[in-house]
Every structure is written in structure tokens, then in C-alpha cells.
Amino acid sequence: MLFALVTAFALSQAFRTVAAIMAAPLQADFALDASALGLFAGAFHFAFGAMQLFVGISIDLHGVRRTVLTAFPVAVAGAVVSAMAPGFGMLVAGQVLIGIGCAPAFLVCTVFIARHMPANRFAAISGLAMSVGGIGLLLTGTPLAWLINVSSWRMGFWVLGAWGVLAWVLIWALVHEPAAADHASRRKESVGQALAGLAPCSPCRTPGAFCCWPVWAMRLSFHCAGCGWGRC
């Protein structure tokens, strides 16, 4: 079951770095300057980061399986939109959809390990999952670069979209969360209650502590700015 989730994480890693492989052909096709390329590269990361809060709430309310099965078709749709993009605006919109769809990819792996694997093996299994997921980074190197060179950047998005469909089918067929006793006895929160639970963090009620929201926003902006400048 974990392997099926890791295939989605590997695809997320591939999408994360695909901008570097596609930069030159995109620049040629759409006459993009450096700032436009930065926006293209950063759109995925902005959308990915912005969705993390909602992904966490969804996993708590609906579980790993339902969250990733609902979100991942959005990534596939984003790959299709990007592959068929007639202009730069649609290309960026496709990247935003991909970022939204891939948002739960890593978190579902860690939550699944924490809930359903032995606690004393969490670090080892998480490390293994991250290592296997890193294959997605390797595939955006020589194999995908070769495909883009012999075909086009659009074919690269079609192939990644097909990988997304395969990952979704594997998760649908193989991932079934066992019912945990503590989860069954716990009263389910609504989305509103989950969001309300974050209220103590917002007004900085803890003396001497930094407010969470500006720190999160700052970290997200720094991360996305780094990706826009090609340092992710």
C-alpha cells in the first residue's frame, strides 16, 4: 500500500523539477524572459504550499485514501492543460493545477506510516519512502530530457500525466486504510471546527512566541522565490 502512495510522491517530485528541463524549449516557443520562466517554475510551488493546511484538514477528516484520490486527478488535469496550452497563461494555470493536485503526495505517505507502521520504524520507513520517491527527480534528468529533445515539451507533460493516471489506479486498487481504534472512538470534526482550532495561533496568544501565520507565509514566500530564481 505504501508503495502505491510513493508512486504519487515520485510524480510530485518529477513535477517539482520539470521546469529546469523544459526551460529552453518553452523559452523558444513562447518567447519567455527570465521573470516569466520564474513565474512558470514558481506557480507549482505556490499552489503546493498554499494547499498544505487544507490537505492536513482533509487527511484528518477523510483519511489518506480519499484525500489523495480526490486531489490527484487535479494534477492529471493540470498536466493535460499544460500539454495543450496555446499560450503562457494556460501553461501557468496548468502548473497551478498540478501543484494543487500534488499537494498531498508526501504528507499522505508520512501520515500513513505514522498511523499504520510500527512507531520504532517510522524514521527508517520514512527515509526509505523519500529515497524511492526521489526516483521522480532522477527521471526528470536524462530520460525525460531525452524525450523532450526527440519530441517536445508537450510530450513530456503527456507522459507525466499518464504516470499520474497509473499512480491513481494503483492507489485506488491497493491502498485501504485499516480502521484504528483511537480514530473510531474520536468524534469527527467538521471543516469549520478544524479551521477554528487554528484560531489560538492567529492572534499570537502565547507570550514570547512568534505568530505562526506570518512565519508560515514568510517561509512559503522565500521557498517560492528561491524556486523562481532556479534555486529549488
C-alpha positions in Angstrom: 0.0 0.0 0.0 2.8 2.4 0.9 4.5 1.7 -2.5 1.3 2.9 -4.3 1.4 6.2 -2.3 5.1 6.6 -3.0 4.4 6.4 -6.8 2.3 9.6 -6.4 5.1 11.2 -4.3 7.7 10.3 -7.0 5.5 12.0 -9.6 5.2 15.1 -7.4 9.0 15.2 -7.3 9.2 14.9 -11.1 6.7 17.8 -11.5 8.7 19.8 -8.9 11.8 19.9 -11.1 10.4 19.7 -14.6 10.7 23.5 -15.2 14.5 23.1 -15.4 14.3 20.5 -18.2 11.6 22.4 -20.1 13.0 26.0 -19.7 14.8 26.2 -23.1 12.0 24.8 -25.3 9.4 26.9 -23.5 11.5 30.0 -24.0 11.8 29.3 -27.7 8.1 28.5 -28.2 6.6 31.4 -26.1 9.4 33.9 -26.2 9.7 33.9 -22.4 12.1 36.1 -20.4 13.7 35.2 -17.2 10.9 36.5 -15.0 8.2 34.6 -17.0 10.2 31.4 -16.5 10.5 32.2 -12.8 6.7 32.5 -12.7 6.2 29.3 -14.5 8.6 27.5 -12.1 7.1 29.1 -9.0 3.4 28.5 -9.8 3.6 24.9 -8.8 5.3 25.7 -5.5 3.0 28.5 -4.6 -0.1 26.3 -5.2 1.6 23.3 -3.5 2.4 25.3 -0.4 -0.9 27.1 -0.2 -2.8 23.8 -0.1 -0.9 22.2 2.8 -3.2 23.5 5.5 -6.3 22.2 3.7 -4.6 18.8 2.9 -3.9 18.3 6.6 -7.5 19.0 7.5 -8.7 16.7 4.7 -6.5 13.8 5.9 -7.8 14.2 9.4 -11.4 14.3 8.3 -11.4 11.9 5.4 -8.2 9.8 5.6 -5.3 9.3 3.3 -7.0 7.3 0.6 -9.9 9.7 -0.1 -7.7 12.8 0.1 -5.1 11.6 -2.5 -7.7 10.0 -4.8 -9.7 13.3 -4.8 -6.7 15.6 -5.3 -4.6 13.6 -7.8 -7.0 13.9 -10.8 -6.4 17.7 -10.5 -2.7 17.1 -11.1 -3.5 14.9 -14.2 -5.8 17.7 -15.4 -3.1 20.2 -14.9 -0.7 18.1 -17.0 -3.2 17.9 -19.8 -3.8 21.7 -19.6 -0.1 22.3 -19.8 0.4 19.9 -22.7 -2.3 21.6 -24.7 -1.5 25.1 -23.6 -1.8 27.6 -26.5 -0.1 30.3 -24.5 1.8 31.2 -21.4 -1.3 32.0 -19.3 -2.7 28.5 -19.8 0.7 27.0 -19.1 0.9 28.7 -15.7 -2.7 27.7 -15.0 -1.7 24.1 -15.6 1.2 24.4 -13.2 -1.2 25.7 -10.5 -3.5 22.8 -11.0 -0.5 20.4 -10.8 0.6 22.0 -7.6 -2.9 21.6 -6.1 -3.2 18.0 -7.2 0.3 17.0 -5.9 -0.1 18.8 -2.6 -1.0 15.7 -0.5 1.6 13.5 -2.2 4.3 13.5 0.5 2.0 14.1 3.5 -0.1 11.1 2.8 3.0 8.9 2.9 4.2 10.2 6.3 0.7 10.0 7.8 0.1 6.5 6.5 3.5 5.4 8.0 2.7 7.1 11.3 -0.7 5.6 11.6 -0.2 2.1 10.3 3.5 1.2 10.7 5.5 0.4 13.9 6.4 3.6 15.7 10.0 2.5 16.3 10.5 2.1 12.5 9.0 5.5 11.5 12.3 7.1 10.7 13.6 4.1 8.7 10.4 3.6 6.7 10.0 7.4 6.0 13.6 7.6 4.8 13.1 4.7 2.5 9.9 6.2 1.1 11.7 9.5 0.5 14.6 7.7 -1.2 12.2 5.8 -3.5 10.2 8.9 -4.2 13.5 10.6 -5.2 13.3 8.4 -8.4 11.0 11.1 -9.7 13.9 13.6 -9.5 16.1 11.2 -11.4 13.5 10.6 -14.1 13.3 14.3 -14.9 17.0 14.1 -15.7 18.2 12.0 -18.6 15.0 10.0 -19.5 12.6 13.0 -19.6 15.2 15.3 -21.1 15.9 12.9 -23.9 12.2 12.5 -24.6 11.7 16.3 -24.7 14.7 16.6 -27.1 13.5 14.0 -29.5 9.8 15.0 -29.3 8.7 18.2 -27.5 8.0 19.6 -24.0 4.3 18.9 -24.6 5.1 15.1 -24.9 6.8 15.4 -21.5 3.6 16.6 -19.9 1.6 13.9 -21.6 3.9 11.2 -20.2 3.8 12.7 -16.7 0.0 12.9 -17.0 -0.1 9.2 -17.9 2.1 8.4 -14.9 -0.4 10.3 -12.8 -3.3 8.1 -14.1 -1.2 5.0 -13.3 -0.4 6.2 -9.8 -4.1 7.0 -9.2 -5.2 3.5 -10.3 -2.5 1.9 -8.1 -3.7 3.9 -5.0 -7.4 3.1 -5.8 -6.7 -0.6 -6.1 -4.1 -1.1 -3.3 -4.5 1.5 -0.6 -7.1 0.6 2.0 -6.7 2.1 5.4 -7.2 -0.2 8.4 -9.6 1.2 11.0 -7.7 2.4 14.0 -9.3 2.1 17.5 -8.5 5.6 18.6 -9.7 7.1 15.3 -13.0 5.2 15.6 -13.7 6.4 19.1 -12.8 10.0 18.3 -15.6 12.4 17.4 -15.1 13.7 13.9 -14.6 17.4 13.5 -16.2 19.5 10.7 -14.1 21.6 8.4 -15.2 24.7 10.3 -14.2 23.2 13.6 -10.8 22.2 12.2 -10.2 25.8 11.0 -11.5 27.2 14.3 -8.9 25.1 16.1 -6.2 27.3 14.4 -7.6 30.5 16.0 -5.3 30.4 19.0 -2.3 30.5 16.6 -3.5 33.6 14.8 -3.6 36.3 17.4 -0.3 35.3 19.0 -1.8 34.5 22.4 1.4 32.7 23.6 3.7 35.3 25.2 7.1 35.5 23.7 6.3 33.3 20.7 6.3 34.3 17.0 2.9 34.3 15.4 2.5 31.2 13.2 0.8 32.7 10.2 3.4 35.3 9.3 6.2 32.8 9.8 4.4 30.3 7.5 3.8 32.9 4.9 7.4 34.1 5.0 8.8 30.6 4.7 6.5 29.9 1.8 7.4 33.2 0.0 11.1 32.5 0.5 10.8 29.0 -0.8 8.8 30.0 -3.9 11.1 33.0 -4.6 14.1 30.6 -4.5 12.3 28.3 -6.9 11.5 31.2 -9.2 15.2 32.1 -9.3 16.1 28.5 -10.0 17.5 27.6 -6.6 14.9 25.0 -5.5 
